[in-house]
Amino acid sequence: MELNLDLANASPVVTVNYSKIELWLVGCGGTGSWLAPSLVRLGRVLSQQGKQVKLYFVDPDRVESANVLRQCFCDAEIGFNKAKTLAVRYSLAWKMEVTAIAQPFQPKWIVPSYNTLIVVTACVDNAKARESITQVLQHNTHRPAPHIWHLDCGNSKRSGQVLLGSHLSTNPNDYDFEALGCFRLPAPTIQQPDLLVLQPEELADNNLSCEQMALLNSQSLSINQRVAAEAFDYLLQLTTGKLRRFATYFDLESGSGKSLYTTQVSIMQAILLSHSCA
């Protein structure tokens, strides 16, 4: 078996030096509802380390009976807004202020500022929402080290992926490493352009029956928790300067998983391969 030395050769992902951090959770449904408590716990840890922490949960949807069990909601919460429900629950549990926004995400809400790290974690299931979130990375274009990172969480019935990025360039030369490590990573939508492709259920003229829609959206009861656990570790490693990977894929059926590590070669291959297939 060929030995993979990518992890041993990987450089850490370097963020700006920050005294303030904004952690945004966009999408509080399948994966987002399971990630929410971990995000608040991380916020509390960072707060205890002297960081000024702001937490935001964003989702316009209400809890429905179909959400109970697969998502982290109970019967008593049916009818309430998802973002507000989770914000109240976990702000009380961890004594952290959480701002809930019961609206679709707007890129204008993200404003970079001095000494502030912003991480937008996307737990959305449609191309339109991802496109909106991707726009915030335009702020990083002329910055040597990005203030804004996009962590994208996605899954199908029994497989999923977590992708991290900061820039929209498709030029591999824009991702040259520096002495301290890796300052820039291609955006999730650059790594995997099909994230911006409309799914059948998103099309206005899809003509899908309710039964067909339910089949398309059926998922394993465990897949969202698996994605959330992986995403939380990305956030933990990123905020502590220990992250050495930028994409992770896994499959529940086979129990297999694979990560792409932060080496110059891996990043170049991720860009070139994704756009040769696009």
C-alpha positions as CSV (number, residue, x, y, z in Angstrom):
1,M,0.0,0.0,0.0
2,E,1.3,3.4,-1.0
3,L,2.0,5.6,2.0
4,N,0.2,9.0,1.9
5,L,2.5,11.7,3.4
6,D,0.2,14.6,2.7
7,L,-0.7,15.1,6.3
8,A,2.9,15.1,7.4
9,N,3.8,17.6,4.8
10,A,0.7,19.8,5.3
11,S,1.0,23.4,6.5
12,P,-1.4,24.9,9.1
13,V,-4.1,27.2,8.0
14,V,-3.2,30.7,9.2
15,T,-5.9,33.2,10.2
16,V,-5.5,36.9,11.0
17,N,-4.5,37.7,14.5
18,Y,-7.8,38.4,16.1
19,S,-9.2,39.7,19.4
20,K,-12.8,39.6,18.1
21,I,-14.5,36.7,16.4
22,E,-17.9,36.4,14.7
23,L,-19.3,32.9,14.3
24,W,-22.2,32.7,11.9
25,L,-24.4,29.6,11.5
26,V,-26.5,29.9,8.4
27,G,-29.2,27.2,8.2
28,C,-30.5,25.8,11.4
29,G,-32.2,22.6,10.1
30,G,-30.7,19.2,9.4
31,T,-27.0,19.8,10.1
32,G,-27.2,23.3,11.6
33,S,-29.5,22.2,14.5
34,W,-26.9,19.6,15.5
35,L,-24.0,22.0,15.1
36,A,-25.6,24.8,17.0
37,P,-24.6,23.6,20.6
38,S,-21.0,23.0,19.5
39,L,-20.8,26.5,18.1
40,V,-22.0,28.0,21.3
41,R,-19.6,25.9,23.3
42,L,-16.7,27.0,21.1
43,G,-17.8,30.6,21.6
44,R,-17.7,30.2,25.3
45,V,-14.3,28.6,25.2
46,L,-13.0,31.5,23.1
47,S,-14.7,34.0,25.4
48,Q,-12.9,32.5,28.4
49,Q,-9.6,33.0,26.5
50,G,-10.3,36.7,26.3
51,K,-11.8,36.9,22.8
52,Q,-14.8,39.1,22.1
53,V,-17.3,36.6,20.7
54,K,-20.4,37.3,18.7
55,L,-22.7,34.4,17.7
56,Y,-25.4,34.5,15.0
57,F,-28.0,31.9,14.0
58,V,-29.8,32.5,10.7
59,D,-32.8,30.7,9.3
60,P,-36.2,31.9,8.1
61,D,-38.0,28.6,8.6
62,R,-40.2,27.3,11.3
63,V,-40.0,23.8,13.0
64,E,-42.4,21.4,11.3
65,S,-43.5,18.0,12.5
66,A,-41.4,16.4,9.8
67,N,-38.3,18.0,11.3
68,V,-38.7,16.3,14.6
69,L,-36.3,13.3,15.2
70,R,-34.0,13.9,12.2
71,Q,-33.3,17.5,13.2
72,C,-32.5,18.5,16.8
73,F,-36.0,19.7,17.7
74,C,-38.8,18.2,19.8
75,D,-42.6,18.3,19.4
76,A,-43.0,21.2,21.8
77,E,-41.0,23.4,19.4
78,I,-43.2,22.8,16.4
79,G,-44.3,26.1,14.9
80,F,-41.4,28.2,16.3
81,N,-38.6,29.7,14.2
82,K,-35.6,27.4,14.1
83,A,-32.9,30.0,14.6
84,K,-34.8,31.6,17.5
85,T,-35.5,28.3,19.1
86,L,-31.9,27.2,19.1
87,A,-30.6,30.6,20.2
88,V,-32.8,30.6,23.3
89,R,-32.1,27.0,24.1
90,Y,-28.3,27.3,24.0
91,S,-27.8,30.8,25.1
92,L,-29.4,29.8,28.4
93,A,-27.5,26.5,28.6
94,W,-24.0,28.1,28.0
95,K,-24.6,31.7,29.2
96,M,-23.7,33.1,25.9
97,E,-25.6,35.7,23.9
98,V,-26.8,34.4,20.6
99,T,-28.4,36.7,18.0
100,A,-31.2,34.9,16.0
101,I,-32.1,36.2,12.6
102,A,-35.3,34.8,11.2
103,Q,-34.6,35.8,7.6
104,P,-32.8,34.5,4.6
105,F,-29.1,35.3,4.8
106,Q,-27.9,38.6,3.3
107,P,-24.3,39.2,2.3
108,K,-24.4,42.8,3.5
109,W,-24.6,41.6,7.1
110,I,-20.9,40.5,6.9
111,V,-18.7,43.6,7.4
112,P,-14.9,42.9,7.9
113,S,-13.3,45.0,10.6
114,Y,-9.9,45.4,12.2
115,N,-8.7,42.5,14.4
116,T,-11.8,40.5,13.7
117,L,-12.1,36.9,12.4
118,I,-15.4,36.0,10.7
119,V,-16.4,32.4,10.0
120,V,-19.6,31.8,8.2
121,T,-20.7,28.2,8.5
122,A,-23.2,27.2,5.8
123,C,-25.6,24.4,6.6
124,V,-27.9,25.0,3.7
125,D,-29.3,22.7,1.1
126,N,-29.8,24.8,-2.0
127,A,-27.7,26.6,-4.6
128,K,-29.3,30.0,-4.1
129,A,-28.4,30.2,-0.5
130,R,-24.8,29.1,-1.2
131,E,-24.4,31.7,-3.9
132,S,-25.5,34.4,-1.4
133,I,-23.0,33.1,1.2
134,T,-20.2,32.9,-1.3
135,Q,-20.5,36.6,-2.1
136,V,-19.0,37.5,1.3
137,L,-15.6,36.2,0.2
138,Q,-15.3,39.2,-2.2
139,H,-14.1,41.2,0.9
140,N,-11.0,39.0,0.9
141,T,-9.8,39.8,-2.6
142,H,-7.3,42.5,-1.7
143,R,-6.3,41.3,1.7
144,P,-3.0,39.4,2.3
145,A,-4.7,37.3,5.0
146,P,-8.5,36.8,4.8
147,H,-10.7,38.1,7.6
148,I,-13.6,36.0,6.4
149,W,-13.8,32.2,6.0
150,H,-16.6,30.1,4.5
151,L,-17.2,26.6,6.0
152,D,-19.7,24.7,3.8
153,C,-21.5,21.6,5.1
154,G,-23.4,19.3,2.7
155,N,-24.8,15.8,2.5
156,S,-26.9,13.4,0.5
157,K,-28.7,10.4,2.0
158,R,-25.7,8.7,3.5
159,S,-22.7,10.7,2.5
160,G,-21.4,14.2,3.2
161,Q,-18.7,16.7,2.9
162,V,-17.2,19.7,4.7
163,L,-15.2,22.2,2.7
164,L,-13.3,25.3,3.9
165,G,-12.3,28.3,1.8
166,S,-11.6,32.0,1.7
167,H,-11.0,33.2,-1.9
168,L,-12.9,33.1,-5.2
169,S,-9.9,32.9,-7.5
170,T,-9.4,29.9,-9.8
171,N,-5.7,30.8,-10.4
172,P,-3.5,28.3,-8.5
173,N,-0.8,30.9,-8.2
174,D,-3.0,32.9,-5.9
175,Y,-2.7,30.2,-3.3
176,D,1.1,30.1,-2.9
177,F,2.1,29.3,0.7
178,E,4.1,31.7,2.9
179,A,6.6,30.9,5.5
180,L,4.1,30.7,8.3
181,G,1.7,28.4,6.4
182,C,-1.4,28.5,4.3
183,F,-3.2,31.9,4.3
184,R,-5.6,31.4,1.5
185,L,-7.8,28.5,0.4
186,P,-10.2,28.2,-2.6
187,A,-13.8,28.8,-1.7
188,P,-16.0,25.7,-1.3
189,T,-17.8,26.7,-4.6
190,I,-14.4,26.8,-6.4
191,Q,-13.5,23.4,-5.0
192,Q,-16.9,21.9,-5.9
193,P,-18.7,24.1,-8.6
194,D,-21.7,21.8,-8.6
195,L,-22.7,23.3,-5.2
196,L,-24.1,26.2,-7.3
197,V,-26.1,24.0,-9.6
198,L,-29.8,24.1,-9.0
199,Q,-31.2,20.8,-7.7
200,P,-34.4,19.4,-9.2
201,E,-36.6,20.5,-6.3
202,E,-35.3,24.1,-6.6
203,L,-36.6,24.5,-10.1
204,A,-39.8,26.5,-10.4
205,D,-41.2,24.1,-13.0
206,N,-40.0,20.8,-11.4
207,N,-43.4,19.1,-11.6
208,L,-42.4,16.8,-8.8
209,S,-45.1,15.2,-6.7
210,C,-45.1,15.4,-2.9
211,E,-44.0,11.7,-2.8
212,Q,-41.1,12.4,-5.2
213,M,-40.0,15.4,-3.2
214,A,-40.0,13.4,0.0
215,L,-37.9,10.7,-1.7
216,L,-35.4,13.3,-2.9
217,N,-35.1,14.7,0.6
218,S,-35.0,11.4,2.5
219,Q,-31.8,11.1,4.6
220,S,-30.2,8.8,7.1
221,L,-31.0,9.7,10.8
222,S,-27.3,9.9,11.5
223,I,-25.8,11.8,8.5
224,N,-26.5,15.3,9.8
225,Q,-24.8,14.6,13.1
226,R,-21.8,13.2,11.4
227,V,-21.5,16.3,9.2
228,A,-21.9,18.5,12.3
229,A,-19.2,16.7,14.2
230,E,-16.8,17.1,11.3
231,A,-17.6,20.8,10.9
232,F,-17.2,21.5,14.6
233,D,-13.7,20.0,14.5
234,Y,-12.8,22.2,11.5
235,L,-14.0,25.3,13.5
236,L,-12.1,24.2,16.6
237,Q,-8.8,23.5,14.7
238,L,-9.2,26.7,12.6
239,T,-9.6,29.0,15.6
240,T,-6.6,27.5,17.4
241,G,-4.3,27.5,14.4
242,K,-4.0,23.7,14.1
243,L,-6.1,23.0,11.0
244,R,-4.2,21.2,8.2
245,R,-7.0,20.1,5.9
246,F,-9.5,21.9,3.7
247,A,-11.9,19.3,2.5
248,T,-13.3,16.1,4.0
249,Y,-15.6,13.6,2.4
250,F,-17.2,10.6,4.0
251,D,-19.7,7.8,3.3
252,L,-21.7,6.1,6.0
253,E,-22.5,3.0,3.9
254,S,-18.9,1.9,3.5
255,G,-17.5,3.7,6.6
256,S,-14.9,5.4,4.5
257,G,-13.6,8.9,4.6
258,K,-11.0,11.1,2.9
259,S,-9.5,14.5,3.6
260,L,-7.5,16.8,1.4
261,Y,-4.6,18.4,3.3
262,T,-3.2,21.8,3.0
263,T,-0.3,21.2,0.7
264,Q,0.5,23.2,-2.4
265,V,-0.1,20.2,-4.6
266,S,-3.4,19.3,-3.1
267,I,-4.8,22.8,-3.5
268,M,-3.7,23.0,-7.1
269,Q,-5.2,19.6,-7.9
270,A,-8.5,20.5,-6.2
271,I,-8.8,23.7,-8.4
272,L,-7.7,22.1,-11.6
273,L,-9.7,18.9,-11.2
274,S,-12.9,20.6,-10.2
275,H,-12.8,23.0,-13.2
276,S,-11.8,20.4,-15.7
277,C,-15.0,18.5,-14.7
278,A,-17.2,21.6,-14.7
